Amino acid sequence: MGSKRFTVAITGASGSAFGVAVLRRLAANPDVTEVSLLVSPTGRRCLADECGVKVEALVARSPKIRHHDERNLGAAVSSGSYRQDGMVLVPCSAGALGRIAAGVSESLVSRAADVCLKERAPLVLCLRETPLNRIHLENMLRVHDAGAVVMPIMPGFYTQPANFEDLFDTFATRVLDQLGLAEADARRWQG
Ligand SMILES: Cc1cc2nc3c(=O)[nH]c(=O)nc-3n(C[C@H](O)[C@H](O)[C@H](O)COP(=O)(O)O)c2cc1C
């Protein structure tokens, strides 16, 4: 058993199924002991609308998952003294990207992301918006320059996914790659 800790934030953008897939993979990984789950109010709505799932049901899937209320700025992930191995926003709304790019830490999601940047912990932003305006593009460059990985939800098709679950799962393994968790069963291009 490992001892890695990560944070998953599901914000208010389409594609919450990608967040569910990342959460499932992280919780199932033997190197991971704890996953802090943050869900913005609109993220909660997207989860219900698109996946038919409530946050409470997600938490019940694994004892490793700890949910923190978005308004609780006193949660552990709000402090740099809480050591963790990285955070992913999946999906990441354009609004969340903008708040992180501007250093506005008014919610637990944006504060936890800000902490990752200042502590030099991996921060992966799976942006979901299209088309992109100049503000989105500038914000992506800004967070990239501050140390984040900008990984828009652009699933690959070279693994020939048989269904949506395959698509979500393959994207999730690429996110875990970015968090330093290379999974043995990940589908990879062999040349
Ligand atoms: C059903 C629904 C779908 C949305 N989809 C997107 C989206 O795909 N991308 C995006 O950037 N914003 C989307 N939005 C808008 C954001 O949810 C909104 O800007 C919100 O303030 C983002 O805040 P959050 O990041 O704290 O969730 C959507 C809103 C709703 C209600």
The ligand as a MOL file (V3000), in Angstrom:
LIG
                    3D

  0  0  0     0  0            999 V3000
M  V30 BEGIN CTAB
M  V30 COUNTS 31 33 0 0 0
M  V30 BEGIN ATOM
M  V30 1 C -25.8140 22.8210 -17.0090 0
M  V30 2 C -24.6430 23.7340 -17.1020 0
M  V30 3 C -23.6020 23.4250 -17.9420 0
M  V30 4 C -22.4920 24.2590 -18.0470 0
M  V30 5 N -21.4540 23.9000 -18.8650 0
M  V30 6 C -20.3300 24.6450 -18.8850 0
M  V30 7 C -19.2010 24.1970 -19.6570 0
M  V30 8 O -19.2220 23.1690 -20.3140 0
M  V30 9 N -18.0710 24.9330 -19.5850 0
M  V30 10 C -17.9800 26.0780 -18.8270 0
M  V30 11 O -16.9140 26.6760 -18.8030 0
M  V30 12 N -19.0460 26.5290 -18.1100 0
M  V30 13 C -20.2120 25.8390 -18.1270 0
M  V30 14 N -21.2850 26.2700 -17.3710 0
M  V30 15 C -21.1950 27.5460 -16.6630 0
M  V30 16 C -20.4890 27.4120 -15.3040 0
M  V30 17 O -21.0860 26.3910 -14.5420 0
M  V30 18 C -20.5470 28.7220 -14.5370 0
M  V30 19 O -19.7380 29.6800 -15.1910 0
M  V30 20 C -20.1470 28.5800 -13.0820 0
M  V30 21 O -20.1730 29.8500 -12.4620 0
M  V30 22 C -18.7720 27.9790 -12.9270 0
M  V30 23 O -18.4690 27.9350 -11.5500 0
M  V30 24 P -17.7030 26.7170 -10.8750 0
M  V30 25 O -16.4240 26.5830 -11.6160 0
M  V30 26 O -17.5420 27.1250 -9.4760 0
M  V30 27 O -18.5740 25.5110 -11.0250 0
M  V30 28 C -22.4260 25.4480 -17.2820 0
M  V30 29 C -23.4940 25.7670 -16.4270 0
M  V30 30 C -24.5780 24.9280 -16.3410 0
M  V30 31 C -25.7050 25.2910 -15.4090 0
M  V30 END ATOM
M  V30 BEGIN BOND
M  V30 1 1 1 2
M  V30 2 1 2 3
M  V30 3 2 2 30
M  V30 4 2 3 4
M  V30 5 1 4 5
M  V30 6 1 4 28
M  V30 7 2 5 6
M  V30 8 1 6 7
M  V30 9 1 6 13
M  V30 10 2 7 8
M  V30 11 1 7 9
M  V30 12 1 9 10
M  V30 13 2 10 11
M  V30 14 1 10 12
M  V30 15 2 12 13
M  V30 16 1 13 14
M  V30 17 1 14 15
M  V30 18 1 14 28
M  V30 19 1 15 16
M  V30 20 1 16 17
M  V30 21 1 16 18
M  V30 22 1 18 19
M  V30 23 1 18 20
M  V30 24 1 20 21
M  V30 25 1 20 22
M  V30 26 1 22 23
M  V30 27 1 23 24
M  V30 28 2 24 25
M  V30 29 1 24 26
M  V30 30 1 24 27
M  V30 31 2 28 29
M  V30 32 1 29 30
M  V30 33 1 30 31
M  V30 END BOND
M  V30 END CTAB
M  END
